[in-house]
Amino acid sequence: MHNERTFQYDGENAARSRGELEDDTVIITKMQEVRVGVIGLGNVGMGTLAVLAENAEQITQKLGFPLRVSTVCSRSVESKKLPEALGPVRKTSDWREVVSHPEVDVVAELVGGTSVASEIISGAITHKKSVVTANKELMATCGSEIWDRAIRAGINLAMEASVAGGIPIHAVLREGISGDRVVALYGILNGTSNYILTEMEERGATLDEVLTEAQRLGYAESDPSADIDGLDARSKLAILAALAFGEKITPADIYVEGIRRISPMDFRYAHQLGHTIRLLCGARQTPDGLILSVRPALIGLKTIISGVKGAYNAVWVKGRFGEDTFYYGRGAGPLPTGVAVASDLMRVAREIRYGHPERVSPFAHERLGEYKPLLVTREKCPYYLRFRVEDRPGILATLAGILAEQHISLEAVLQLPNETKHDLPFVITLEPSYEHAVREAVEKMSNLEFLREPPLALPMEPPL
Ligand SMILES: NC(=O)c1ccc[n+]([C@@H]2O[C@H](COP(=O)([O-])OP(=O)(O)OC[C@H]3O[C@@H](n4cnc5c(N)ncnc54)[C@H](OP(=O)(O)O)[C@@H]3O)[C@@H](O)[C@H]2O)c1
């Protein structure tokens, strides 16, 4: 009589060469494939299909079983050209068919937004199917609740693609450095605004000029608000801060200010001061709680994060024990994001085949007082104040007087050569000051009749 063994992992020959199988052992089953239903065939959906099709062989070898796309869905599914290497795939325009179909083990929600996407994820959870999503908007606002439901249903939820597409930052925070205690996290998390700022910096072009060009090339949406007003970056920071600090953080906890007021002149002044300007996402632990912000900031030219240019993203994390780590890569795009989705699908598929580990939500598993979000007005750091004035005597004395009333000390005054006296720019840098005091001073200055526009106040981040 033969031995009967189920071959599960790295192949019959490998097992025989390790002496794990008797010569007469008969292999009776190969590990079953895991079947994926993809909902949403836009940039990310099609990128994911391309990765799964072109890299199918490697993915099978890494998993020990195939990951097969069994069903795809989008409103205009019939017009989509799928990669041939996927083989036969069921097509539907009704997402309900995907989440309920018995031949779908994992659902990839790649639709976006908060309405249909939320129904899709709920439907998948109801049918006890694990979910992979790229949806930052939904996970930033309701991630904690969705996770709780997923845990109760005993299924998994993976969302690597929701922040910084090509950078595996979720895996880093949940696994790679999970033994550390994060004290600060900074990121450049919106590729479009970073592209606009670096083009302004390098070419001296205005924001409007670069934005129009970016829209023509398809790098920026026709409504650019989510990118340049910092809202997209804010959703991403909400997710990362929740993962890093184990706290329930929503976008409303985060101070946000976009890049609309930044001009090429600000880069000239920033360079003189040894800095550049980036839309910086920050989550920093203080003795009283967390300070969270998305805002343009001056960052030192010698810091690693100042070298993040164009549409790239980066995340810098400081741990109490492991100190600094830095992660860099493409923040978006069909293929980098497709890799993140495919890798999440592999992680979930492994769990389905090899068993479900006990799960803890990455959001707010325990509310720790020390991480309570604080108002950004409690921030204390040096500031850059940029003015445009109608030149006349006594301007500096007036401004210095207002700053002194708020107990703010001036550090330096900087004026680059300028031809016109009617619109004269100059900059005052401040010693470390509280944000609330700086805001009050700026408010008082805004009514001065020699100002061409309200002063622009930007924090100067300490060296990262
Ligand atoms: N683009 C990126 O680089 C990137 C990076 C990271 C994360 N993300 C996130 O990934 C998600 C998808 O983004 P995307 O850029 O791929 O969006 P997209 O190009 O607009 O694609 C959305 C897809 O969803 C489909 N869809 C919309 N409503 C549907 C419904 N009711 N039923 C079925 N299908 C529906 C659309 O169908 P039709 O094609 O038929 O209209 C389209 O195929 C978003 O959450 C986004 O934030 C995107």
The ligand as an ORCA input file, in Angstrom:
! r2SCAN-3c Opt
* xyz 0 1
  N      -4.844     56.320     -9.702
  C      -3.868     56.015     -8.851
  O      -2.697     56.042     -9.199
  C      -4.206     55.596     -7.458
  C      -3.152     55.358     -6.530
  C      -3.466     54.887     -5.242
  C      -4.791     54.686     -4.903
  N      -5.793     54.956     -5.812
  C      -7.170     54.689     -5.403
  O      -7.643     53.601     -6.194
  C      -9.049     53.703     -6.402
  C      -9.337     53.666     -7.893
  O      -8.701     54.758     -8.524
  P      -8.554     54.858    -10.112
  O      -7.600     55.951    -10.381
  O      -8.266     53.507    -10.682
  O     -10.046     55.306    -10.505
  P     -10.708     55.317    -11.941
  O      -9.660     55.286    -13.011
  O     -11.699     56.409    -11.950
  O     -11.496     53.919    -12.019
  C     -12.663     53.646    -11.305
  C     -13.303     52.391    -11.857
  O     -14.435     52.085    -11.042
  C     -15.501     51.746    -11.906
  N     -16.791     52.037    -11.261
  C     -17.253     53.225    -10.800
  N     -18.488     53.079    -10.289
  C     -18.800     51.774    -10.426
  C     -19.932     50.995    -10.095
  N     -21.007     51.527     -9.522
  N     -19.923     49.683    -10.401
  C     -18.849     49.115    -11.008
  N     -17.729     49.802    -11.339
  C     -17.717     51.111    -11.057
  C     -15.301     52.591    -13.140
  O     -16.037     51.986    -14.168
  P     -16.083     52.521    -15.698
  O     -14.668     52.431    -16.196
  O     -16.938     51.567    -16.372
  O     -16.621     53.906    -15.607
  C     -13.777     52.512    -13.293
  O     -13.442     51.348    -14.021
  C      -9.446     55.008     -5.693
  O      -9.875     54.704     -4.393
  C      -8.157     55.801     -5.654
  O      -8.127     56.729     -4.605
  C      -5.515     55.398     -7.064
*
